[in-house]
């Protein structure tokens, strides 16, 4: 609960700086926080292309090919 209060406090400051006119209810501020996290989240996954496991994983999770940037 303490962490959520800290997040909401920082989101109030971020809202003031951005000049956006959003409600200052805890739910609206937490929604703004989630929106900002989604916009800046990056994930790196390292998979070895050697062997059948790589092919199996790609079949199980097609978004690894369709929705990702692959650096061969």
Buried (B, 14 or more C-beta within 10 A) or exposed (E): EEEEEEBBEEBEEBBEEEEEEEEEEEEBBBBBBEEEEEEEEEEEEEEEEEEEEEEEEBEEEEEBEEEEEEEE
